[in-house]
Amino acid sequence: MWGYEHFVTFVDRWEKKYPTIKKYKEERNTAYFTYMDFPKEVQRCIYTTNWIERLNRKYKRTINMRTSMPSAQAVIFLLGSVAMEETKNAYKKKIYQSKSWKNINENGNTKDKREE
């Protein structure tokens, strides 16, 4: 795992000056770096949760505007329409395919420049 290995190198370099940083070097933290196995263009789409946070904010705002709902089905229908509206707005911008996306073979493995 490329990202985690570089993080461990970083921690090894700085743990003498900042001893508390070595607790982050544990094996259980490797999951935080899995997105770094993808090309840079894909990483930008993966690591952010801004879209999720924005959708949750829209949900809360929509529910707070309506003080009562007739049934649970009505709430699900309302939140579904909010999600569809947000999805429609979120995907208005075209995402261009980069050259590194073409390096992904049919098995889903990436051929990244870092491995060459």
N, C-alpha and C positions, 0 to 999 in steps of 0.2 A: 504494500500500500504506500504509494509515493508520498502523499501529503503527511501521513502520520510519521513516516521515517524522517522527514525534514523537521517536523515538530519535535521529535525526540532529540534530534541533533541540536535544535535551538534550546531545548530545556537543558541538555547536557552542558551547553556552553554557559548558560546563565544561572544554573542552580547553586553555584557557590556564592554568588552575590545575592540571589533571591531564593533562599532554601525552600520556601513554601511552594514554589512553582513545580517541584518534582512530583507532587501528588497528582498532577495532571498527566503524568507520563504513564499512568496505569493502562493496562491492556483494554479495560472497559471503555476507554475514551476513543478507541479507533473508529467507532461508528461516526463520530463527528467529522471525520476526514474522508468519508467515502465519496463525497461529491467531487473531490479533487482527482479522482480517477478518470473523470470525464474531460473532454476538451474545454478550453476556457469559455467558449461561446455557450456551451451547455451549462457550465457551472453557474453562470449568472442567472439562469432560469431556475436552478435547483435550490441554491442556498438561501434565497430570500423567502420570507413568509409574509411580505407586505400584502400580497393579494389575499391571503387567508385572514390577516388582521383586518383588512378593509371590508371583507365580506362579513366578518363577525360584527364589525361596527355597524354595517348596514342592517344586519339582522336585529341588533339591539335597538337601533333607531326606529325601525319599522314596527317592532313590537311595542315600543314605548309610545308611539303615536296612537296606537289602538289600545284603548283601555280594556276592552273585553272582546272575546271572539266566541262565536256560537259553538264551535266544537274543536277538537284536536285536529280533525281533518282540515278545517279551515286554516289553522295555523300552519300545517304542513304545506298546504296549497300556497299560502301567502309567502312563506319562506322559499318555496320552490320557484315562485315567480321572481322573487328578489334575486335568487341565485342565477336564474336564466338571464335576467336583465344585466346583472353585473358581468356575467360571462360574455354576453354580447358586446358590452362596452370594453371589456379587458382585451378581447381578441380583435379589436378594430385595427390595431397596429400590425402591420405585416412583419413577420419574423423571417429574416433572410437566412437562407442556408449558407453556412460557411464552408470553406474548403475542408476543415477538419471533420465536419460531419460526414463527408464523403469517405473518410478513412475508416468508418465503422463497417466492419464486414458483416456478412449475413448471420454470423453467430452472435452478434451483438458486442464483440470484443472491439476495443479501440486500438488503433495504431497511432499512438501519440508521439510527438517529436521528442518528448523526454525519454522515451524508451529506445530511441534509435541511437 
